[in-house]
Amino acid sequence: MHANTYQRRHTGSELALGQLYQNTGRKREASAFTKLEYEVQRFTLFADVQGRTVAFDYSGSVPLGTLDWQFFNPKAGVSFAATDRATLYYSLGRTGREPTRNDLFGGSDDLLADADGKALLTSPKAEYVLDQELGLRYRRTGLELGVNAYYMDFKNEIVLNGKFGPNGLALTNNVKSSVRTGLEATARWQASRHFFLLNNSAFNYSRIREQSEKFRPVLTPALILNQEATYQAGPWAFTLNGRYQSRSFIDFANSATIGEYALLNARVQFSTCHYQLTAFANNLTDTKYFNNGSVELDGTRKYFVQAPRNYYLSFQYIF
């Protein structure tokens, strides 16, 4: 079981005008969680459930009554040990979550009012998702593989809308219906005593449906690949890392995009029982790329330009 209360006062001021506003937000949460597991020969049945209650109170210039949400989050599944090395599994679960203060206030630090003086809330609905997952785990000496297929059916999903609020944080909208489905794969292979290969890959097909329109969610690339190769000899480790990300959209109209890009990074690490020194070299090919962006009301597109080739050192001391 878990319970907590959080309170924070927000104040806005300007040098010439002085204090512009002051408000206080309070959030209370309580939850309980339990899990059951039962083994029958090669099968393992499992189930867990969480109950949560959340309340948000606000005191400011605009009146707002207490907002509260209750969630019942169950999950159940089964795994099957097909062999001593391979395990199949399936799970089904439903989860809900409440909007954040930034979601509710549309990126404003002080709650705004509509023409009638009532609180102007932008994404007040809770999000719910029905998640199904089917996967395989395989392990033998020197090799670990994992494949996971998922299908997530959302109701009132809280999604990025490609805009940024007055506080500089990304804004969201509730969308009535959306689907995210895809495949995730991981592999770790110890090719020899000193050489390791690691791969993480993800492919997804995601769509939002609003009335008769269907479009892709913001900042959701269809394909992400991460490949890492490490050579280790004594206290030294030399690593090359490659990342590929396909294009993604930064607006609901799916007209503005972040182009696909590929990066190559490297690091050299020296470790002992008491300290670790690591040298990083990022974006070795000096690729020009963006990882975020937005579209202004007048159609102007703005992108977050990422760092060119760069280097830095990290030192850790272990007591």
C-alpha positions as CSV (number, residue, x, y, z in Angstrom):
1,M,0.0,0.0,0.0
2,H,1.1,3.6,-0.7
3,A,-0.2,7.0,0.1
4,N,1.3,10.5,-0.3
5,T,0.4,14.2,-0.4
6,Y,2.2,16.8,-2.5
7,Q,1.8,20.6,-2.3
8,R,3.5,23.4,-4.2
9,R,3.0,27.2,-4.4
10,H,3.5,28.8,-7.8
11,T,4.4,32.5,-8.1
12,G,4.8,34.6,-11.2
13,S,6.4,38.0,-11.2
14,E,7.9,40.6,-13.5
15,L,10.6,43.1,-12.6
16,A,8.6,46.2,-13.6
17,L,5.1,44.9,-12.6
18,G,5.9,42.9,-9.5
19,Q,3.9,39.8,-8.6
20,L,1.5,38.8,-11.3
21,Y,-0.1,35.7,-9.7
22,Q,0.2,33.2,-6.9
23,N,-1.5,29.8,-6.7
24,T,-1.2,26.6,-4.8
25,G,-1.7,23.0,-6.1
26,R,-2.2,20.0,-3.9
27,K,-2.3,16.4,-5.0
28,R,-3.3,13.4,-2.9
29,E,-2.8,9.8,-3.9
30,A,-3.4,6.4,-2.3
31,S,-2.9,3.0,-3.9
32,A,-2.9,-0.7,-3.1
33,F,-1.3,-3.5,-5.1
34,T,-1.3,-7.3,-4.9
35,K,0.1,-10.0,-7.1
36,L,-0.6,-13.8,-7.4
37,E,1.4,-16.5,-9.1
38,Y,0.6,-20.2,-9.6
39,E,2.7,-22.8,-11.3
40,V,1.3,-25.9,-13.0
41,Q,4.0,-28.1,-14.5
42,R,5.5,-26.0,-17.3
43,F,2.8,-23.2,-17.0
44,T,3.0,-20.2,-14.7
45,L,-0.3,-18.3,-14.2
46,F,0.0,-14.8,-12.9
47,A,-2.3,-12.0,-12.0
48,D,-2.0,-8.6,-10.3
49,V,-4.3,-5.7,-9.5
50,Q,-3.8,-2.2,-8.5
51,G,-6.4,0.2,-7.1
52,R,-5.6,4.0,-7.1
53,T,-7.4,7.1,-6.0
54,V,-6.1,10.5,-6.9
55,A,-7.4,14.0,-6.0
56,F,-6.2,17.5,-7.1
57,D,-7.0,20.7,-5.4
58,Y,-6.2,24.2,-6.6
59,S,-6.3,27.6,-4.9
60,G,-5.8,30.6,-7.2
61,S,-7.6,33.5,-8.9
62,V,-9.8,31.2,-10.9
63,P,-12.1,28.9,-8.8
64,L,-11.7,25.2,-9.4
65,G,-13.4,22.4,-7.5
66,T,-11.6,19.2,-6.5
67,L,-10.7,17.0,-9.4
68,D,-10.6,13.3,-8.5
69,W,-10.0,10.0,-10.4
70,Q,-10.4,6.4,-9.3
71,F,-8.6,3.6,-11.2
72,F,-8.8,-0.2,-11.1
73,N,-5.8,-1.6,-13.0
74,P,-6.0,-5.4,-13.4
75,K,-3.5,-7.6,-15.3
76,A,-3.4,-11.4,-16.0
77,G,-1.3,-13.7,-18.1
78,V,0.4,-17.0,-18.6
79,S,3.9,-18.1,-19.4
80,F,4.9,-21.5,-20.8
81,A,8.4,-23.0,-20.5
82,A,8.6,-24.7,-23.8
83,T,12.1,-25.9,-23.2
84,D,14.8,-25.2,-20.6
85,R,15.9,-22.3,-22.7
86,A,12.7,-20.9,-24.3
87,T,9.7,-19.3,-22.6
88,L,6.5,-18.1,-24.3
89,Y,4.1,-15.7,-22.6
90,Y,0.9,-13.7,-23.0
91,S,-0.6,-11.0,-20.9
92,L,-3.7,-8.8,-20.9
93,G,-4.1,-5.7,-18.8
94,R,-6.1,-2.5,-18.4
95,T,-4.5,0.6,-17.0
96,G,-5.7,4.2,-16.4
97,R,-3.9,7.3,-15.5
98,E,-4.9,10.9,-14.7
99,P,-3.7,14.0,-16.6
100,T,-0.9,16.1,-15.2
101,R,-1.2,19.7,-14.1
102,N,0.5,20.7,-17.4
103,D,-2.1,18.7,-19.3
104,L,-5.0,20.4,-17.4
105,F,-3.7,23.9,-17.6
106,G,-2.6,23.9,-21.2
107,G,1.0,24.7,-20.4
108,S,0.1,27.7,-18.2
109,D,1.5,28.1,-14.7
110,D,-1.6,30.0,-13.6
111,L,-5.1,28.6,-14.4
112,L,-6.9,30.5,-17.1
113,A,-10.6,31.3,-17.3
114,D,-13.0,31.3,-20.2
115,A,-15.4,34.1,-21.2
116,D,-17.7,33.2,-18.4
117,G,-15.0,33.2,-15.8
118,K,-15.0,29.4,-15.4
119,A,-11.8,27.3,-15.3
120,L,-10.4,26.6,-18.8
121,L,-9.2,23.0,-18.7
122,T,-7.6,21.5,-21.9
123,S,-7.1,17.8,-21.3
124,P,-9.2,16.9,-18.2
125,K,-10.1,13.3,-19.1
126,A,-8.3,10.3,-17.7
127,E,-6.6,8.0,-20.1
128,Y,-7.3,4.2,-20.4
129,V,-5.5,1.5,-22.3
130,L,-6.2,-2.2,-22.9
131,D,-2.8,-3.8,-23.5
132,Q,-2.1,-7.2,-24.9
133,E,1.4,-8.7,-25.2
134,L,2.7,-11.9,-26.7
135,G,6.4,-12.7,-26.5
136,L,9.2,-15.2,-26.5
137,R,12.4,-15.3,-24.3
138,Y,15.3,-17.5,-25.2
139,R,18.5,-17.9,-23.3
140,R,21.5,-20.1,-23.6
141,T,25.2,-19.7,-22.9
142,G,26.4,-16.6,-24.6
143,L,23.1,-15.7,-26.1
144,E,19.9,-13.9,-24.9
145,L,17.0,-13.2,-27.2
146,G,13.6,-11.5,-26.6
147,V,10.7,-10.7,-28.9
148,N,7.6,-8.9,-27.7
149,A,4.5,-8.1,-29.8
150,Y,2.0,-5.7,-28.3
151,Y,-1.4,-4.2,-29.1
152,M,-2.6,-1.2,-27.2
153,D,-6.1,0.1,-27.6
154,F,-6.5,3.6,-26.0
155,K,-9.5,5.6,-24.9
156,N,-9.0,9.3,-24.3
157,E,-5.3,8.9,-24.8
158,I,-3.3,12.0,-23.7
159,V,-1.0,12.6,-26.7
160,L,1.5,15.3,-27.7
161,N,-0.1,17.8,-30.1
162,G,3.1,19.3,-31.4
163,K,2.8,22.6,-29.6
164,F,4.6,24.1,-26.6
165,G,3.0,26.1,-23.8
166,P,4.0,29.4,-22.1
167,N,6.1,27.4,-19.6
168,G,8.1,25.8,-22.5
169,L,6.7,22.3,-21.9
170,A,5.1,20.2,-24.6
171,L,1.3,20.4,-24.8
172,T,-1.1,17.5,-25.0
173,N,-4.7,16.7,-26.1
174,N,-7.2,14.0,-25.3
175,V,-8.0,11.9,-28.4
176,K,-11.1,9.7,-28.3
177,S,-9.6,6.6,-29.9
178,S,-6.1,5.5,-30.8
179,V,-4.2,2.3,-31.4
180,R,-0.5,1.5,-30.9
181,T,0.8,-1.9,-32.0
182,G,4.2,-3.1,-32.8
183,L,7.1,-5.4,-32.3
184,E,10.1,-5.1,-29.9
185,A,13.2,-7.2,-30.1
186,T,16.4,-7.4,-28.0
187,A,19.5,-9.6,-28.5
188,R,22.8,-9.9,-26.6
189,W,25.5,-12.2,-28.0
190,Q,28.8,-12.9,-26.5
191,A,30.7,-13.8,-29.7
192,S,33.9,-14.5,-27.8
193,R,35.5,-14.0,-24.4
194,H,36.1,-10.3,-25.2
195,F,33.6,-9.4,-27.8
196,F,29.9,-8.6,-27.2
197,L,27.0,-7.5,-29.5
198,L,23.8,-5.9,-28.3
199,N,20.7,-5.0,-30.4
200,N,17.5,-3.2,-29.5
201,S,14.9,-2.8,-32.2
202,A,11.4,-1.4,-32.2
203,F,8.8,-1.3,-35.0
204,N,5.4,0.3,-34.3
205,Y,2.2,1.0,-36.2
206,S,0.3,3.8,-34.4
207,R,-2.9,5.6,-35.4
208,I,-5.3,8.2,-33.9
209,R,-8.9,8.3,-35.0
210,E,-10.9,11.5,-34.5
211,Q,-14.3,11.5,-36.1
212,S,-13.6,10.5,-39.7
213,E,-9.9,11.4,-39.6
214,K,-7.0,9.0,-39.1
215,F,-3.4,10.2,-38.5
216,R,-0.2,9.3,-36.9
217,P,0.7,10.5,-33.3
218,V,3.3,13.2,-32.9
219,L,6.9,12.2,-32.4
220,T,6.3,8.5,-33.0
221,P,8.8,7.0,-35.5
222,A,7.8,3.7,-37.0
223,L,11.3,2.2,-36.7
224,I,14.1,2.6,-34.2
225,L,17.3,0.5,-34.3
226,N,20.1,0.5,-31.7
227,Q,23.2,-1.6,-32.3
228,E,26.2,-1.8,-30.0
229,A,29.5,-3.6,-30.3
230,T,31.9,-3.9,-27.3
231,Y,35.4,-5.2,-27.0
232,Q,36.5,-5.8,-23.4
233,A,40.1,-6.6,-22.2
234,G,40.8,-6.4,-18.6
235,P,39.9,-3.0,-17.2
236,W,39.4,-1.6,-20.7
237,A,36.2,-1.5,-22.7
238,F,35.8,-0.1,-26.3
239,T,32.3,0.4,-27.6
240,L,30.7,1.6,-30.9
241,N,27.0,2.4,-30.9
242,G,24.8,3.0,-33.9
243,R,21.3,4.4,-33.8
244,Y,18.8,4.7,-36.7
245,Q,15.4,6.5,-36.3
246,S,12.9,6.8,-39.1
247,R,10.9,10.0,-39.8
248,S,8.2,11.2,-37.5
249,F,5.6,14.0,-37.5
250,I,5.4,17.1,-35.3
251,D,1.8,18.0,-36.0
252,F,-1.7,16.4,-36.1
253,A,-2.0,17.3,-39.8
254,N,1.0,15.0,-40.5
255,S,2.4,17.6,-42.8
256,A,5.5,18.6,-40.9
257,T,8.2,16.0,-40.3
258,I,11.4,15.3,-38.5
259,G,13.5,13.4,-41.1
260,E,15.1,10.1,-40.5
261,Y,18.7,10.0,-39.2
262,A,21.5,7.7,-38.2
263,L,24.1,8.3,-35.5
264,L,27.4,6.7,-34.7
265,N,28.8,7.1,-31.1
266,A,31.8,5.7,-29.3
267,R,33.1,5.4,-25.8
268,V,36.3,4.1,-24.1
269,Q,36.0,3.0,-20.5
270,F,38.6,2.2,-17.8
271,S,37.4,0.6,-14.6
272,T,38.9,-0.6,-11.3
273,C,37.3,-1.6,-8.1
274,H,37.1,2.0,-6.9
275,Y,36.7,4.3,-9.9
276,Q,35.6,4.4,-13.5
277,L,36.8,6.8,-16.2
278,T,34.9,7.0,-19.5
279,A,35.6,9.1,-22.6
280,F,32.6,9.7,-24.9
281,A,32.6,10.7,-28.6
282,N,29.1,11.4,-29.9
283,N,27.8,11.9,-33.5
284,L,31.1,10.9,-35.0
285,T,29.8,11.5,-38.5
286,D,28.8,15.1,-37.6
287,T,25.2,14.4,-38.7
288,K,22.8,17.4,-38.8
289,Y,19.5,16.2,-37.3
290,F,16.5,17.2,-35.1
291,N,14.7,15.2,-32.4
292,N,11.8,17.5,-31.7
293,G,9.9,20.4,-33.2
294,S,6.6,22.3,-33.4
295,V,4.4,24.2,-35.8
296,E,3.3,27.7,-34.9
297,L,-0.3,29.1,-35.5
298,D,1.0,30.9,-38.6
299,G,2.5,27.7,-40.0
300,T,6.1,28.4,-39.1
301,R,8.0,25.3,-38.3
302,K,10.5,25.2,-35.5
303,Y,13.0,22.5,-34.8
304,F,15.3,21.5,-32.0
305,V,18.8,21.3,-33.5
306,Q,20.9,18.7,-31.9
307,A,24.6,18.8,-31.1
308,P,27.2,18.2,-33.9
309,R,30.2,16.0,-33.1
310,N,31.1,16.3,-29.4
311,Y,33.3,14.8,-26.7
312,Y,33.2,14.6,-22.9
313,L,34.7,12.8,-20.0
314,S,33.0,11.1,-17.0
315,F,34.6,10.1,-13.8
316,Q,33.0,8.0,-11.0
317,Y,34.5,7.1,-7.7
318,I,33.0,4.1,-5.9
319,F,33.2,4.1,-2.1
